[in-house]
Amino acid sequence: MPEPGSLLAVDCGTAMTKAVLFDRAGGQPRVVARGVAPTNPQDLAEGFRAAVERVAAASGRPVPGAAVVTVPGGSLLAAVVGVVREISAESALRAALNAGASVVDLLAIDDRRLPHEKIRALKQCPLDLVVLAGGVDEGLMGYGSGRQVVTMADLVRRGLPRPRFDPAAPVPVVFAGSLEARDLIREVFEGPNGDGVRGELVFTENVRPEMEAENLEPAVDTILALFGRQIAPRLAHTRGLAELAGERLLPAPLAVGEVARWLARAWEGNLLVLDLGAAGADVHSVIDGGYVRSRFEPEVEPAARTSEAVSYAASPLSAEAVAEWLPYPADLHAVDNWLGNRELRPLGVPESWPELWLEHARRRELLRGALLGHQRVARALKGVLRAADLGERLRAVFGLERRPLLDLLHVDAVVGTGGGLTDADPRQAGLLLLDAAQPAGLTFLALDAQGIMGHLGALAAAFPADAETVLAGEWLTALGTCVAPVKRGVWDWVRPGSRLASVILRRGPGGGEARTSLVAGSLKRLALAPGEVGQLEISPARDQDFGAGPGQRVRAEVAGGVLGVILDGRGRPLVLGAGEHRAERIREWCLAMEAYPESSLSSFESFARARGA
C-alpha cells in the first residue's frame, strides 16, 4: 500500500527525469528520497518509471500511486495569431508562454508577410493548438475594425495543419478575442479547409478586453485544460505519462512560474528566475505583481521559426560569442567543433578544465540570449494613453523598441534553477548568474541547489497547503547580495581603475566591519555568511549611482550567502575586451570570486588538443 502521508513529484526534463518523494508526517513535508534517470524523448513514461523505481529503492517504502508530473515546455506547441502584432498578438503570445507552451510562430496583419505566406507558414508548423486574439470587448464592430479579426480567423482556418497529437482530430483554436466578434468567428470555422482539417473553437475571455488592460489568466487556464484533457493523452511521447499522472500533468515552465510568483509575494519584491536546462533557457519575471515568461532555444534551426516576431526564441550560439567568455585564447574553429559535438551529445560531462570552461561559456551565452529575448516579451502595453518621457519619445522618433518592463535596477532578487546551474558549484553558478543577468543597484542572488523548484511548483498546483509549507522552508541556497552601479546611458564610460565608491560593511555582533573601495573594472567580495545580515553603506563618487541617484549615499540591510557581498564594478553592460587582455580580466574575476581553483586558471594547454575539439 502507498504511504498515505507521502507526496511524489516528478520532473521530466529534456535530458533527465528527477523524482522527489516528500513525507508529510508531522504536518511538515520534507524530502526523504530522490531518483534520477535519463529521459527518453520518445516516451517520457520510461524515464518516469525508472526514476520512481530508484526513489522506492532509496526510501525503502512504496511510493504513492498518483503523482504530480511536469513535462518539458516543448510538449505543448502553439501558434499565436492576432490583429496587430504589438497589441493583441503580443498579449496572446504572453498567454501562451505563461501556460508553458513553446510558440512556433506568431502571425498578425502587420507582420510583413503576404496572406499566402502566412497561410503557408502556418501549414508548415508542427502544432497542438492555435491561440487567436483581436479586438476589444465593446465598440469593435461599430467602427468596422471587426473585419480584421475575421480576416485573421479565415487565414487561420485556411492554414490549419493536421495536429501533431492526432492527424485525424480537429485543431483546437482558442479564441481569446472580442466578445462582439464571437458569432462571426464561429461562422468562419463552420467547415474544414482545403486539406480537410477542421478547427475546434474554444472560447475564453479576451486577453485584451480594453486597450489599457490585459487579462491573461482565463486564456492560460483554457490552454492548460486543453493540454491535460485533449492533447497530452494523445501525444506519442506523453500518452503513457498521462495514463500514469492523469490530470496532474503540467508543463514544467508553468510549475516554475508558480514558485516565482510565490517567492515574489513572500519577499514583497520584484523577482527574476533563470531556468537553464539542457535544451535552452526559460526566464520568468515578476515585476510589480505582473508575471511574464519567455523561452530561448538556440539549438532550433532558424528556418524553423518563420516569423521574426518570435525570432528571440531561436538564435544559434556562435563560436565567437562563446569564446569571449574563455579565460584563455581559443581557436574559433575548435570552439565551433566543440559546440557541434555538444549539440550531438547533450548529456556529455566535461572531462578537463578547458571543456568545463567551454561548457560554462556556452551556458553564459544561453542565459544572455534568454534575457535579451525576455526583454522583447516583458514590455509595457502598447496602445495605452499615458504621458511619455523623453526616452520614450526618442524611441518613437528613431523607431526603437518600446521600453521593457524588466529594469534590472528594480529587480530585488535573481534566482537560478535548472540542471545547467544546479549541477555547478554554487560559487560557479553565482558567477554565471552575475555575468548573464548583470544586475544593478542592490540585488539578492539565490540558487535552487537541490533542483526542486519544478517539483514544488507542481505540488503547489495540486496540493497548495503542503507546497506552502515547503516553500516557506529553507530550500534555496543564498549566494549573497550583488552591489553594482547603474548605467544611465552610453556617455557613462568610466576609466578602468577609477574609484566608483567607498563601501563599509558592518556585520552583526562580534562580526566587526569591513572597509574597501570599489574601482571600475574590478570584482571583489566581502565575507558575509549565509543566514547573516549586515548593514551596508555605499558612498559613491560624484557621478556614480547605486540606486539613490548620482553621488547619493546608500544605506541598506543586506543578506549574506556563499559569496557574501559581491562588489561588481565591471560596468553595465559588461565589456569583456579582446585578446589576452580579455582572458586576463576573466581570470582575475574568477580568482576574486574563488569560483575555480587557481591551478585551473594558471595555465592551459592548447585548446586544439582539448578533448572534444
matplotlib code that plots the C-alpha trace (Angstrom):
import matplotlib.pyplot as plt

x = [0.0, 1.3, 2.2, -0.8, 1.5, 3.7, 3.7, 5.6, 6.6, 8.4, 10.1, 10.5, 13.2, 14.7, 17.7, 17.0, 13.9, 14.0, 11.6, 11.3, 9.4, 8.0, 6.9, 4.0, 4.5, 4.1, 2.5, 5.9, 6.6, 10.2, 12.3, 13.0, 14.3, 15.3, 15.6, 17.2, 17.0, 17.7, 14.7, 13.5, 12.2, 10.1, 8.4, 8.5, 6.9, 10.0, 12.2, 9.3, 9.1, 12.9, 13.1, 10.3, 11.9, 15.0, 13.0, 11.4, 14.8, 16.3, 13.4, 12.7, 9.0, 6.2, 5.7, 2.2, 0.3, -0.6, 2.0, 2.2, 4.3, 5.9, 6.8, 9.2, 7.9, 8.2, 5.5, 2.9, 3.4, 1.2, 0.8, -0.3, -2.4, -3.6, -4.6, -1.8, 1.5, 2.4, -1.1, -3.5, -0.9, 1.6, -0.9, -1.9, 1.8, 2.3, -0.8, 0.6, 4.1, 2.7, 0.8, 4.1, 3.8, 6.5, 5.4, 6.3, 5.0, 3.3, 1.0, -0.5, -1.8, 1.3, 4.0, 5.3, 4.2, 1.6, -1.6, -0.4, 2.9, 1.1, -1.0, 2.0, 3.9, 1.0, 0.6, 4.3, 4.1, 4.0, 1.5, -1.1, -3.3, -3.8, -4.3, -6.3, -7.0, -8.0, -10.3, -11.6, -14.8, -17.0, -17.3, -15.3, -18.0, -19.2, -16.1, -15.7, -12.5, -14.1, -13.3, -9.7, -10.4, -12.5, -9.8, -7.2, -9.6, -10.2, -6.5, -6.1, -8.9, -7.2, -3.8, -4.6, -2.2, -3.1, -2.5, 0.6, -1.2, -3.8, -3.8, -7.5, -8.6, -9.7, -7.2, -8.1, -8.4, -8.6, -10.4, -9.3, -10.6, -13.5, -16.8, -18.6, -16.8, -17.6, -20.6, -18.6, -15.7, -18.0, -19.2, -15.7, -14.8, -18.0, -16.4, -13.0, -10.2, -9.0, -6.9, -9.9, -8.7, -11.2, -10.7, -12.4, -13.3, -12.9, -14.0, -12.3, -12.2, -10.5, -6.7, -7.1, -10.6, -9.5, -6.5, -5.4, -5.8, -4.5, -6.4, -4.2, -5.3, -8.5, -6.7, -3.9, -6.4, -8.1, -4.9, -3.9, -7.3, -6.9, -3.4, -4.4, -7.7, -7.2, -3.5, -1.2, -3.3, -2.8, 0.8, 3.1, 5.7, 3.3, 0.5, 1.9, 2.8, -0.8, -2.1, 0.1, -0.4, -4.0, -4.9, -1.8, 0.3, 1.7, 4.2, 7.4, 7.6, 4.2, 5.4, 8.4, 6.3, 4.0, 7.1, 8.3, 5.0, 5.0, 8.5, 7.7, 4.7, 6.7, 9.6, 7.4, 9.6, 10.4, 11.9, 13.8, 14.1, 16.6, 15.9, 18.8, 18.1, 19.8, 18.0, 17.5, 16.6, 13.4, 13.2, 10.4, 9.9, 7.5, 7.6, 5.1, 2.9, 2.8, 4.2, 5.9, 7.7, 9.8, 11.7, 15.1, 16.1, 19.3, 19.5, 16.4, 17.2, 16.4, 14.4, 12.0, 10.9, 9.2, 8.3, 10.7, 8.2, 9.4, 13.0, 14.1, 13.5, 15.9, 19.3, 22.2, 25.2, 28.2, 31.8, 32.8, 30.3, 31.2, 34.9, 34.6, 34.0, 37.0, 40.0, 42.5, 42.9, 41.0, 40.8, 37.4, 37.3, 38.0, 35.2, 32.8, 33.6, 33.1, 29.7, 28.7, 29.7, 28.0, 24.7, 25.1, 25.9, 23.9, 24.5, 28.3, 30.2, 33.3, 36.5, 39.1, 39.3, 39.1, 36.0, 34.4, 35.2, 33.7, 30.5, 30.2, 30.9, 28.1, 25.7, 26.6, 25.6, 22.4, 21.4, 22.4, 20.3, 17.4, 17.4, 17.7, 14.7, 12.8, 13.1, 11.1, 8.2, 8.2, 7.2, 4.8, 1.4, 1.2, -1.9, -2.2, -2.7, -0.2, 2.5, 5.7, 9.1, 11.9, 13.4, 10.1, 9.7, 13.2, 12.4, 9.4, 11.3, 14.1, 11.9, 13.4, 11.7, 9.4, 10.8, 10.9, 9.2, 12.3, 14.6, 17.3, 17.7, 14.2, 14.8, 15.2, 16.3, 17.6, 17.1, 18.8, 17.4, 17.6, 20.3, 22.6, 23.0, 22.3, 24.9, 27.6, 29.4, 27.3, 30.2, 30.4, 26.6, 26.7, 29.3, 27.2, 24.2, 26.2, 27.7, 24.4, 21.9, 24.3, 22.1, 22.3, 21.9, 21.5, 20.2, 19.9, 21.1, 19.9, 20.2, 17.8, 20.8, 18.5, 16.8, 13.3, 11.7, 9.7, 8.7, 7.5, 5.5, 3.8, 2.9, 1.6, -0.8, -2.1, -1.6, -1.4, -1.3, 1.5, 3.5, 3.1, 4.8, 7.7, 8.1, 8.3, 11.3, 15.0, 15.2, 17.1, 20.8, 21.7, 24.5, 24.7, 23.9, 25.4, 26.2, 26.7, 26.4, 23.6, 24.5, 22.3, 23.5, 26.3, 28.0, 28.6, 32.0, 34.4, 38.2, 39.3, 40.8, 39.0, 37.1, 33.4, 32.5, 33.8, 32.0, 31.6, 30.0, 29.1, 28.3, 26.3, 27.5, 31.1, 31.5, 33.3, 33.3, 35.0, 36.0, 37.0, 36.9, 35.2, 37.1, 36.0, 36.7, 37.0, 35.1, 35.5, 33.8, 33.2, 32.5, 29.0, 27.9, 24.6, 21.9, 23.8, 22.6, 24.8, 24.5, 26.0, 27.0, 27.9, 29.5, 29.6, 31.8, 30.0, 28.9, 28.1, 24.6, 23.9, 20.1, 19.6, 20.8, 24.3, 26.6, 23.9, 24.9, 23.1, 22.5, 20.8, 20.4, 21.9, 21.7, 24.8, 25.4, 28.0, 29.6, 28.9, 28.5, 29.7, 31.0, 30.7, 32.5, 32.7, 30.2, 26.8, 26.7, 29.7, 32.6, 35.0, 37.6, 39.7, 42.7, 44.9, 43.7, 40.2, 41.4, 43.5, 40.5, 38.3, 40.9, 41.2, 37.4, 37.3, 40.0, 38.3, 35.1, 37.1, 34.8, 37.6, 40.9, 43.8, 45.6, 42.9, 43.5, 47.2, 48.0, 46.1, 47.2, 46.5, 42.7, 43.2, 44.4, 41.4, 39.1, 36.2, 37.8]
y = [0.0, 3.5, 5.7, 7.9, 10.7, 10.8, 13.0, 12.2, 14.9, 14.0, 16.5, 15.0, 17.2, 17.3, 15.2, 13.8, 12.7, 13.6, 12.2, 13.5, 11.9, 14.2, 12.8, 14.6, 13.0, 15.5, 18.1, 19.3, 17.9, 17.1, 15.4, 11.8, 10.3, 11.2, 9.3, 10.3, 8.6, 9.5, 10.9, 9.1, 11.9, 9.4, 8.1, 10.1, 7.3, 5.2, 7.8, 8.3, 4.6, 4.4, 7.4, 6.3, 2.8, 4.5, 6.5, 3.4, 1.7, 4.7, 5.2, 1.5, 2.2, 2.0, 5.3, 6.8, 5.6, 9.1, 11.8, 15.4, 15.4, 18.2, 17.7, 19.8, 23.0, 21.7, 19.2, 21.9, 23.7, 26.6, 29.1, 32.6, 34.8, 38.4, 41.5, 44.0, 42.3, 44.6, 44.7, 41.7, 39.3, 40.2, 39.7, 36.3, 35.4, 36.1, 34.0, 31.0, 31.4, 31.7, 28.5, 26.7, 26.4, 26.8, 29.3, 28.1, 31.1, 34.5, 35.8, 39.3, 41.6, 43.8, 41.0, 42.0, 38.8, 38.4, 36.4, 33.4, 33.5, 33.4, 30.5, 28.6, 29.2, 28.0, 24.8, 24.0, 24.4, 21.3, 22.4, 21.3, 24.4, 27.9, 31.0, 33.6, 37.1, 40.5, 43.4, 45.0, 43.8, 46.9, 49.1, 46.8, 46.3, 49.9, 51.2, 48.3, 47.1, 43.7, 42.8, 42.5, 39.9, 37.9, 38.2, 36.7, 33.9, 33.0, 32.9, 30.6, 28.3, 28.0, 27.4, 24.9, 21.9, 18.5, 18.5, 16.8, 14.8, 13.2, 13.8, 12.8, 15.2, 18.9, 21.5, 23.3, 27.1, 29.1, 32.4, 34.9, 38.0, 40.4, 39.2, 41.1, 39.0, 35.6, 34.9, 35.9, 33.7, 30.8, 31.1, 31.2, 27.8, 26.0, 23.9, 22.3, 23.9, 22.7, 20.0, 18.7, 20.0, 21.4, 23.9, 23.2, 26.5, 27.1, 30.5, 32.2, 35.7, 38.4, 38.7, 42.5, 43.5, 47.1, 48.9, 49.8, 46.3, 42.8, 39.7, 36.6, 34.1, 32.8, 32.1, 30.4, 28.2, 27.2, 26.2, 24.1, 22.4, 21.5, 20.2, 18.0, 16.7, 16.5, 17.0, 15.2, 11.9, 11.6, 12.8, 9.9, 10.9, 11.9, 9.4, 6.8, 9.5, 10.9, 7.5, 7.4, 11.0, 11.8, 15.4, 16.1, 16.7, 20.2, 21.9, 22.4, 26.2, 26.6, 24.9, 27.1, 30.1, 29.2, 29.2, 32.5, 34.2, 32.7, 34.0, 37.5, 37.6, 36.3, 38.6, 41.5, 42.5, 42.1, 38.8, 37.3, 33.5, 32.0, 28.3, 26.8, 23.4, 21.0, 22.4, 26.0, 28.6, 29.9, 33.4, 34.2, 37.7, 39.1, 42.9, 44.9, 41.7, 41.0, 37.7, 37.1, 34.0, 33.6, 30.7, 30.6, 27.5, 28.1, 24.6, 25.1, 25.9, 29.5, 28.2, 26.5, 29.9, 31.6, 34.8, 37.5, 38.1, 35.0, 35.2, 35.9, 32.2, 30.9, 32.3, 29.8, 30.2, 31.5, 30.3, 34.0, 34.8, 31.6, 32.2, 35.7, 34.1, 31.8, 32.6, 31.7, 32.4, 29.9, 28.7, 29.6, 26.6, 24.3, 26.1, 25.7, 22.0, 21.6, 23.3, 20.9, 17.9, 19.3, 19.5, 15.9, 14.7, 16.8, 14.5, 14.6, 15.5, 17.8, 15.8, 18.7, 22.3, 23.6, 21.6, 22.8, 26.4, 25.8, 24.4, 27.4, 29.8, 28.2, 28.5, 32.2, 32.8, 30.8, 32.9, 36.1, 35.3, 34.3, 37.6, 39.6, 37.7, 38.3, 42.0, 41.6, 39.9, 41.7, 45.1, 47.8, 47.6, 49.4, 51.5, 52.8, 56.6, 58.0, 60.7, 59.7, 60.7, 62.0, 58.5, 57.1, 60.0, 59.4, 55.7, 56.6, 59.1, 56.6, 53.6, 51.8, 49.2, 50.1, 50.3, 46.9, 46.3, 44.5, 47.2, 45.4, 48.3, 47.5, 43.7, 42.8, 39.2, 36.8, 33.0, 30.4, 26.9, 24.1, 21.5, 24.0, 25.8, 23.3, 20.8, 23.5, 24.5, 27.3, 29.8, 29.0, 29.2, 32.6, 33.9, 32.5, 34.4, 37.6, 37.5, 36.8, 38.9, 41.8, 43.2, 46.9, 48.5, 46.0, 42.5, 39.3, 36.2, 32.7, 29.2, 26.2, 23.9, 21.0, 21.3, 21.0, 24.3, 22.5, 19.8, 22.4, 24.2, 21.0, 20.4, 24.0, 23.3, 20.0, 20.4, 24.1, 23.7, 21.3, 23.3, 26.4, 24.7, 23.5, 26.8, 28.7, 26.5, 26.9, 25.1, 27.9, 28.4, 32.0, 33.2, 36.7, 40.3, 41.9, 45.7, 47.3, 50.9, 51.9, 52.7, 55.6, 55.9, 55.4, 58.5, 56.8, 55.5, 55.3, 54.9, 51.5, 51.7, 54.9, 54.9, 54.2, 54.1, 53.6, 50.7, 49.8, 46.5, 46.3, 42.7, 41.5, 41.4, 40.3, 40.3, 43.6, 45.7, 45.7, 48.8, 48.8, 50.8, 49.7, 50.6, 50.4, 47.0, 45.1, 42.4, 41.6, 40.0, 40.9, 37.9, 37.6, 34.0, 32.5, 33.5, 36.6, 40.1, 43.2, 46.9, 48.2, 51.8, 53.0, 56.4, 56.8, 59.0, 62.2, 60.8, 57.2, 56.0, 52.9, 53.3, 56.5, 58.9, 60.1, 60.7, 59.8, 57.7, 54.3, 52.6, 49.2, 45.9, 43.1, 39.3, 37.1, 33.9, 31.6, 34.5, 37.1, 40.7, 41.0, 44.4, 44.4, 47.4, 45.8, 48.1, 47.6, 46.2, 44.1, 44.8, 41.9, 43.4, 41.3, 39.0, 38.3, 41.3, 39.9, 36.5, 38.0, 40.0, 36.9, 35.0, 37.9, 37.9, 34.2, 34.3, 37.2, 35.1, 31.9, 30.1, 28.0, 26.6, 28.8, 25.8, 25.6, 29.2, 29.5, 27.7, 26.0, 23.6, 24.5, 24.4, 22.5, 19.5, 19.7, 16.7, 17.2, 19.9]
z = [0.0, -0.7, 2.2, 3.0, 4.2, 1.1, -2.0, -5.2, -7.6, -10.9, -13.2, -16.7, -18.2, -21.6, -20.6, -17.1, -15.2, -11.5, -8.9, -5.4, -2.5, 0.2, 3.6, 5.2, 8.6, 11.4, 9.1, 7.9, 4.3, 3.9, 1.2, 2.1, -1.2, -4.8, -8.0, -11.3, -14.7, -18.3, -20.2, -23.3, -25.6, -27.5, -24.3, -21.1, -19.2, -19.5, -17.6, -15.1, -14.2, -13.8, -11.6, -9.4, -9.0, -7.8, -5.3, -4.0, -3.6, -1.9, 0.5, 1.2, 1.1, -1.5, -3.4, -4.0, -7.0, -8.0, -8.6, -9.9, -13.0, -15.1, -18.8, -20.9, -22.3, -25.9, -25.1, -26.0, -29.3, -30.1, -32.9, -31.9, -34.2, -33.6, -35.5, -34.5, -33.7, -30.8, -29.2, -29.5, -30.8, -28.1, -25.4, -26.9, -27.0, -23.3, -22.5, -24.5, -22.9, -19.4, -20.0, -20.6, -24.4, -27.0, -29.6, -33.1, -35.0, -34.5, -37.2, -37.5, -40.2, -39.8, -39.6, -43.1, -44.8, -47.5, -46.8, -48.8, -47.0, -43.6, -44.7, -46.0, -42.8, -40.6, -42.7, -42.2, -38.4, -36.2, -33.5, -31.0, -30.8, -32.0, -29.8, -31.7, -30.4, -31.6, -30.8, -27.6, -26.0, -26.6, -29.7, -32.0, -34.7, -34.6, -36.3, -38.7, -37.2, -36.6, -40.2, -39.3, -36.7, -39.1, -41.8, -39.5, -38.4, -42.0, -42.6, -39.7, -41.0, -44.4, -43.0, -40.3, -40.4, -39.1, -35.3, -34.0, -31.4, -33.8, -37.6, -37.7, -35.0, -35.3, -34.3, -31.0, -31.7, -28.5, -29.4, -26.7, -28.6, -28.8, -27.3, -30.2, -32.8, -31.5, -33.8, -36.8, -35.7, -35.2, -38.8, -40.2, -38.6, -39.6, -42.3, -43.0, -45.1, -48.4, -46.7, -44.8, -41.5, -39.1, -36.3, -32.9, -31.5, -27.7, -26.4, -23.5, -22.1, -24.1, -23.4, -24.3, -23.3, -23.3, -24.8, -21.3, -19.8, -20.2, -19.0, -19.4, -16.7, -18.3, -21.6, -19.6, -17.8, -21.1, -22.7, -19.7, -19.7, -23.3, -22.8, -19.9, -21.3, -25.0, -26.1, -23.6, -23.6, -27.4, -27.9, -28.6, -26.0, -23.3, -23.8, -21.3, -18.8, -19.0, -18.1, -15.0, -13.8, -15.0, -14.7, -12.6, -15.7, -16.1, -18.4, -16.4, -17.1, -15.5, -12.4, -12.1, -12.7, -9.8, -7.5, -9.0, -8.2, -4.7, -4.0, -5.2, -2.9, 0.1, -0.5, -1.4, -4.3, -8.0, -9.0, -11.9, -12.2, -14.7, -15.5, -17.5, -18.9, -21.4, -24.5, -23.7, -21.0, -19.6, -18.0, -15.5, -14.2, -11.6, -11.8, -9.8, -9.5, -13.2, -14.3, -17.7, -19.1, -22.2, -23.8, -25.6, -27.6, -29.5, -31.0, -33.0, -36.7, -37.6, -40.6, -38.2, -36.9, -39.8, -38.0, -36.8, -34.0, -32.3, -33.5, -29.9, -29.3, -32.0, -32.2, -32.7, -30.5, -32.3, -31.6, -31.4, -28.6, -26.6, -27.0, -25.4, -22.0, -22.0, -19.7, -22.4, -26.1, -28.1, -31.7, -33.1, -35.4, -32.4, -30.4, -33.3, -33.5, -29.7, -30.0, -32.7, -30.7, -27.6, -29.6, -30.7, -27.2, -24.8, -21.8, -22.1, -18.9, -19.2, -18.5, -18.4, -17.4, -21.0, -21.5, -18.3, -19.3, -22.7, -21.1, -18.7, -21.6, -23.5, -20.5, -20.1, -23.7, -23.3, -20.3, -22.0, -25.1, -23.0, -21.1, -24.3, -25.7, -22.4, -22.9, -26.1, -24.3, -21.0, -22.4, -21.5, -23.2, -26.5, -27.2, -23.6, -23.4, -20.9, -20.7, -22.4, -21.1, -23.2, -23.7, -25.0, -27.4, -28.8, -29.2, -31.2, -33.4, -34.2, -34.5, -31.5, -29.4, -26.5, -23.0, -21.4, -18.1, -16.9, -15.5, -13.6, -11.2, -9.9, -9.7, -6.0, -6.4, -9.0, -8.5, -10.6, -11.2, -13.8, -14.4, -16.1, -12.8, -10.1, -11.3, -10.9, -7.7, -6.1, -6.5, -10.2, -10.5, -8.8, -11.3, -14.2, -12.9, -12.4, -15.9, -17.5, -15.5, -14.8, -12.0, -11.0, -7.6, -4.7, -5.8, -3.7, -5.5, -4.7, -6.2, -6.3, -5.5, -4.8, -8.2, -6.7, -7.9, -10.6, -8.1, -5.7, -8.4, -9.4, -5.7, -5.4, -8.3, -6.8, -3.1, -2.3, 1.5, 1.5, -1.0, 1.0, 4.0, 1.9, 0.1, 3.4, 4.4, 3.7, 0.3, -1.5, -1.2, -0.6, -2.8, -1.4, -2.4, -5.5, -5.4, -8.8, -10.1, -12.5, -16.1, -17.3, -20.9, -23.4, -22.0, -18.7, -19.7, -16.7, -16.9, -15.7, -12.2, -11.2, -7.9, -8.1, -4.4, -0.8, 0.9, 4.5, 5.7, 9.3, 10.4, 13.4, 17.0, 17.1, 13.3, 13.0, 9.9, 6.5, 4.5, 0.9, -2.3, -5.5, -8.6, -12.3, -13.9, -10.6, -8.9, -5.2, -2.2, 1.4, 3.6, 5.0, 5.7, 4.7, 7.2, 8.4, 7.8, 7.6, 7.3, 4.1, 3.5, 0.0, -0.7, -4.4, -6.5, -7.6, -11.0, -9.8, -9.0, -6.9, -6.9, -5.0, -7.6, -8.8, -5.8, -3.3, -0.3, 0.1, 3.4, 3.3, 5.1, 3.0, 3.3, 3.2, 1.3, -0.2, -2.0, 0.7, -0.6, -4.2, -5.3, -9.1, -10.8, -14.3, -15.8, -17.5, -20.0, -19.2, -21.6, -21.9, -24.2, -26.6, -26.9, -24.0, -22.0, -22.1, -20.9, -18.1, -16.8, -16.8, -14.8, -12.3, -11.8, -11.3, -8.7, -6.9, -6.6, -5.7, -8.1, -9.7, -8.4, -9.1, -10.7, -13.3, -14.3, -14.2, -17.4, -20.2, -22.9, -26.5, -26.9, -30.2, -28.1, -25.6, -25.6, -28.0, -30.1]

ax = plt.figure().add_subplot(projection="3d")
ax.plot(x, y, z, "-o")
ax.set_aspect("equal")
plt.show()
